[in-house]
Amino acid sequence: MSPAVRATTRELLTLAWPVVLARIGIMVMGLTDAIVVGNYSAEELGFHAIAWAPTSVVVTTAVGLMLGVQVMTARFIGEGRQEQTGAVLRRGLVYALQIGVGSMIGLIVLGPWALSQAGLEDGLAEGASPALIVFALSMPVYLVYVACQFFLEALSKPKPGMIAMWVANAVNLGLNLVLVPDLLGLGVDGAVASAWSTFGARLALMLFLVWIILRLPEAKGLNIFAKPRPDPVAAREQTRVGLGAGASYFVEVGAFAAMTFIAGRIGGAETAAWAIVLNIAAIVFMAPMGLSSATAVLVGRAYGAQDRAGVLRAGLVGLAVVAALTFVVALAIWPTAPWVIGAYSREATLIAIAVPALVLSTLFFVADGIQVVAAQALRAAGDVWWPTAMHVVSYGLVMLPLGWIFALTLGLGVDGIVWSVIVASLVSAGLLTGRFLRVARRV
């Protein structure tokens, strides 16, 4: 291994581990909500899950729209124009408030109506709607936090975001334990109370990171406090990166949500089994997500410096590290699948479906990790819309039809759904990795 590769690997890992822990914290927060609400009332857990489903699609898409903050900050640092990064943050905060308020209003106005039209069992839409509205109220503060987090990560300061996330987890747990059973006698409990806990945790996230940024020793040098001069070229590129990432995230999360509906056509036990497998896969996916962000920062800097070798090296190191990590995770989960599933449920029928599906799902861990790192590396290198197009092909045109055919037409059930994810992940990983190699060589 050359000294340059060793240095890049060391820098990647130093940047990645706090980001990975922060991303895992997101999943832990959701798991905390489910456990506390589920222990309080199974009916309220159903309300919570239904309320969160449409919100999660909007949140994920909105986070993608904010990715331009990270990419453009890293590029300006690579170009040696650190004084321009404050303008990136300020634009990002404006975008965060615009997108956050727009999403909030859209969810409040359309969310309850959409639930009422979804053909849910009697009472589900009515019970879930108040929680959905509270989730919507936290959108602006959450997106401000995301903008601040992306900015700090691009500055190679990921630890505040990690600390903030785990402090917020503590806030979320404490609020859930007090509010869900309505220990204070406020007249609000269950799913709605848990949604207010999420609001409190997101507010804590935002306040913590805003405070950190305002206290940065280099804040004045980054022009964080100065009104930026108009820069329409940089503004357009920041928006373009965000639109491409947001579209990709929407396609992915929407496709996987559709797979849940396919599982629902098979049966209740199959739906629950797929939900468990998907939850485990999502937790595993947080590690590649963290590595993809770290890779994007290094690629973005090299791209800003017009360092072709650096762009290629950073991308390949990121791909190699994520492939090794996900391979190890797959090897660990394969033999322990019965114990992992057992932590979710003791029901024999459910375990009989979920265990083989989880074992099978380990076959897409590596490809899924590679494709997300390659996609982020491409965006950081200025190739914004190719990842979006490939996600449409892989998850929209390949995974969804195959999921229907394998699971329903061929009668493979949940295993059929997993096979469709395996194929789609391999297609996506192959196309995006090949594209990155081509783009990196012509930077």
Order of alpha helices (4+ residues) and beta strands (2+ residues): alpha-alpha-alpha-alpha-alpha-alpha-alpha-alpha-alpha-alpha-alpha-alpha-alpha-alpha-alpha-alpha
